[in-house]
Amino acid sequence: MRPVLKKIILLASLFVLGAVARAEDSVVLLPSGWNHSDPLPVVIWLHGYGANPTRIRDDKHYQASINKLGIALVGIPATRKIGEASFVWADDVASDHEHVVKALAETERTFHVTFNRKALYGFSQGAVVAAELAARYPDEFAGAMILSPGADVEPRPIAGSVKNKSQRYFISVGAEEHPGNLKFAQDYRAILKGTGAIVSYRAVPDMKVHNRPPDWPERFPEWTKIILGL
């Protein structure tokens, strides 16, 4: 879909629905062995354009991974609601950051949990948001997993800090995906390295579809463990 048309649809939907995503619509997975008192590391799932966070509940490998790692996984619906179960990110760093922070705080209150070390995991538009939030708020996030990034905004340089130097990032994109996704992935590789962070990048051979990589059930726990220092 052309960027201009996407924006027209988004604006029209917001006018009709007048809707902002609710924090209580987040999908929360907690490890089965948790004692309901100790703080938990958390991975924050940021979905793609027009989607919702329910996939982490439907794909059973996520629960198996968080049980093994002893972490929480929180899927947050994007900032703006454009349909019954469709959300989009604002593509504005301050707005998206405020939304994520509020959703995490609501989750902590609802589930009586405290999150300590935090990592972001995003796909497509959500991957761009994950990269931006992690790099611009290194005091809050240990790093991010960035899968097939793409959005209507262009990546911009990010001034690094001492905190960025302790971050880890993993970027994955299909080697035969749309050129725009490949460019976003390459741009963020350069931008994030420029902050002083450690960045691992790969273009998955023969991967054409805009989706998670075929080995994602294995890479998710592996990369999560590294980013969160488990």
FENWOSUL-V280086 format. One line per field, one symbol per residue. phi: phi as a letter, one per 30 degrees, with the letter a starting at -180 (. if undefined). psi: psi as a letter, one per 20 degrees, with the letter a starting at -180 (. if undefined). burial: I if it has 9 or more other ideal C-beta (glycine too) atoms within 8 Angstrom, else O. Layout:
BEGIN
phi = ???
psi = ???
burial = ???
END
This chain:
BEGIN
phi = .deddedddddddddddhccecedddcbccddcddibddbdbccccdddicaddeddddddddddddddibcbbccdedcccaebbbbddhbeddddeddddddddddddchbcccdbbcbbbhddddddddddddbddcbdlaccchdaadccebebddbedddcdbbbcbbddcdeeddddeddddeddddddjddbcbbcdeidcddaddeceeddedddeedddid
psi = pqgggghgggggghgghkppqphijqpppqqhjpjkhqqpqqpoporrpjarjihhhhoihgghghghilrqpoppqrhppiahkpqqqikoggghggggggggghggggjlqppeppqqoqpdhhhggggggghimihhpiaqpopmqpriqppqqpprrhhhijqpqpppqphkrphhhgggghghggghhhiirpppqqooqjohqnaqqhjghhhghghggggil.
burial = OOOOOIIOIIOOIIOOOOOOIOIOOIIIIIIOOIOOOOOIIIIIIIIIIOIIIIIIIOOOOIIOIIIOIIIIIIIIIIIIIIOOOIIIIIIOOOIIIOIIIIIIIIIIOOOOIOIOIIIIIIIIIIIIIIIIIIIIIIOOIIIIIIIIIIIOOOIOOIOIIOOIIOIIIIIIIIIOIOOOIIOIIIIIIOIIIIIOIOIOIOIIOOIOOIOOIOOIOOIIIOIIIIIIOO
END
